[in-house]
């Protein structure tokens, strides 16, 4: 492989890498843009709607914590019974 072919391959690889990174950057930009719009829309919610949303989030967190607790207790029982 000659020096010219080496540089052609190197620049081709860099071009492919830059194109792939551009796609990642574009996707991340669109995600941040959508999240920003969602935050703006949530900020404009009425106080009662905001309270209901926050309550639903808290209930989901409690349910997740209870599920994790139950799983941990099952693991404890399994470990005790395996002795």
N, C-alpha and C positions, 0 to 999 in steps of 0.2 A: 504494500500500500504506500503510495507516494504521499508527499507532504500536501499536495493540492487536494487529494481525496480525503485526507485527514481533516483538513479545514472545512471541506464541503460537508462531511459527516457531522463535524462539531457544530457548524452553524445551522445545519438542518435540525439537529437535536435541540439546540437552543430555541429555534423557532417553534418547534413542537411544544417545548416546555413553557414558553411564553404564552402560546395560544391556550394551553390547558390552564395556566395560572389566571389568564384573563377571564376564562369561563368561571373559575372559582370566585374571583373577585366580583364578577357581575352578579353571581348568585348571592353572595354575601351582601352586596349592596342592596339588592332587591329585598332580601330578608330584613335588613335593618330599616329600610324604607317602610316596609309593611308593619314592622313592630312599632315604629314611630307613629304611624297613622293610627294604629290600634290604641296606643297610649293617649293620643290626642282625643280620639273618640271616647275613650273611657273617662278622660278628664271632663268631658262635656256632659257626662251622665248626670241624671238627677241624684240628689242625695239618697233617696229611698232605693233607687236602682243600684247605686254603688254599695249601699249597705247589704242588699240582697246578694250581690255578686261576691262581696267579701265573706258573707256568711256561708255561701256555697263553697267557697275555697277553703274556709276553716273546716267545714264538715268533711270535705274530701281529704284534708290533711289528717283529721282525726281517724277517719276510716283507714287510711294508709298506715298510720301508726298502730292501730289496733291489729291490722293484718300482720304487720311486722312482729308485734308482740306475740301473737298466736303462733307464728312460724318459729320464733325463738323458743317459746315454751315447748313446742313439739320437738325441736332439736334437743332441748335439755332432757326431755323424757326419753328420747331415743338413746341419748348418751348414757343415761342412768340405767336403762334396761339392757344395754349391751355389755355391761360389766359382769 
